[in-house]
């Protein structure tokens, strides 16, 4: 579809443009040093195995570079952890459930 959806305002279309060119990312080492998480929690955040996360922290030939999607997941989780308490409870939980359903629909294998 080449024509933008008429229900999207110009501001929303601009937000989409900005988001698509955004280089949002946080390395596993940055996230791990900032938050008291385990490799298991980080694996859950990024939908990876604990072994994969462990390889992100390895050196030498066992090292595995995180994918751009992993860096984005960590950056989004960092933002949520930083700002979650600023969102009023009456908004936060419904928003969190709605966001989870949008990002990870029920019966979706990866979520």
C-alpha positions as CSV (number, residue, x, y, z in Angstrom):
1,X,0.0,0.0,0.0
2,X,1.6,3.2,-1.1
3,X,-0.9,5.7,0.2
4,X,-0.6,6.5,4.0
5,X,-3.5,5.5,6.1
6,X,-5.9,8.5,6.5
7,X,-6.3,7.8,10.2
8,X,-2.7,8.5,10.9
9,X,-2.1,12.2,11.6
10,X,1.0,13.9,10.2
11,X,2.5,13.8,13.7
12,X,2.1,10.1,13.9
13,X,3.5,9.6,10.4
14,X,6.5,11.7,11.5
15,X,6.9,9.6,14.6
16,X,7.0,6.4,12.4
17,X,9.7,8.0,10.2
18,X,11.8,9.0,13.2
19,X,11.4,5.6,14.9
20,X,12.3,3.7,11.7
21,X,15.6,5.5,11.5
22,X,16.3,5.3,15.2
23,X,19.4,3.4,16.3
24,X,17.9,2.5,19.6
25,X,20.2,0.0,21.4
26,X,21.8,-1.0,24.6
27,X,24.6,-3.6,24.9
28,X,24.1,-6.5,27.2
29,X,27.1,-5.4,29.3
30,X,25.6,-1.9,29.7
31,X,22.2,-3.4,30.7
32,X,23.8,-5.9,33.0
33,X,25.9,-3.2,34.8
34,X,22.9,-1.0,35.2
35,X,20.3,-3.4,36.4
36,X,20.5,-6.3,38.9
37,X,19.5,-9.0,36.4
38,X,20.5,-12.5,35.8
39,X,21.4,-14.0,32.4
40,X,18.1,-15.9,32.7
41,X,16.2,-12.6,33.0
42,X,18.1,-11.1,30.1
43,X,17.3,-14.2,28.0
44,X,13.6,-13.8,28.8
45,X,13.7,-10.1,27.7
46,X,15.4,-10.9,24.4
47,X,13.6,-14.2,23.8
48,X,17.0,-16.0,23.7
49,X,18.4,-19.0,25.5
50,X,20.5,-18.6,28.6
51,X,23.4,-20.2,26.7
52,X,23.1,-17.5,24.0
53,X,23.2,-14.7,26.6
54,X,26.2,-16.3,28.2
55,X,28.0,-16.2,24.9
56,X,27.4,-12.5,24.7
57,X,29.7,-12.2,27.7
58,X,32.3,-14.7,26.5
59,X,35.7,-13.9,25.0
60,X,37.5,-15.5,22.2
61,X,35.9,-18.0,19.8
62,X,32.9,-18.6,22.1
63,X,31.8,-14.9,21.8
64,X,28.6,-14.3,20.0
65,X,27.6,-10.8,19.0
66,X,24.0,-9.8,20.0
67,X,21.7,-9.1,17.1
68,X,20.3,-5.6,16.6
69,X,16.9,-6.8,17.8
70,X,18.6,-7.9,21.1
71,X,20.1,-4.4,21.6
72,X,16.7,-2.9,20.9
73,X,14.9,-5.2,23.4
74,X,17.4,-4.2,26.1
75,X,17.1,-0.5,25.3
76,X,13.2,-0.7,25.4
77,X,13.4,-2.7,28.7
78,X,15.8,-0.1,30.1
79,X,13.4,2.7,29.2
80,X,10.5,0.8,30.8
81,X,12.5,0.1,34.0
82,X,13.5,3.7,34.2
83,X,10.1,5.2,33.7
84,X,7.5,2.6,34.7
85,X,6.9,4.3,38.1
86,X,6.2,7.6,36.5
87,X,3.1,6.2,34.7
88,X,0.0,6.2,36.9
89,X,-1.1,2.8,38.1
90,X,-4.5,3.2,36.5
91,X,-2.7,3.7,33.2
92,X,0.3,1.5,33.6
93,X,-1.2,-2.0,34.0
94,X,-3.8,-1.7,31.2
95,X,-1.1,-0.1,29.0
96,X,1.3,-2.8,29.9
97,X,-1.2,-5.5,29.0
98,X,-2.2,-3.7,25.8
99,X,1.5,-3.3,24.9
100,X,2.3,-6.9,25.6
101,X,-0.7,-8.1,23.5
102,X,0.4,-5.8,20.7
103,X,4.0,-6.9,20.8
104,X,3.3,-10.5,21.6
105,X,-0.2,-11.5,20.6
106,X,-1.7,-14.4,22.5
107,X,-0.7,-17.8,21.0
108,X,2.4,-16.3,19.4
109,X,5.3,-18.7,19.6
110,X,8.1,-16.2,20.1
111,X,6.6,-14.4,23.1
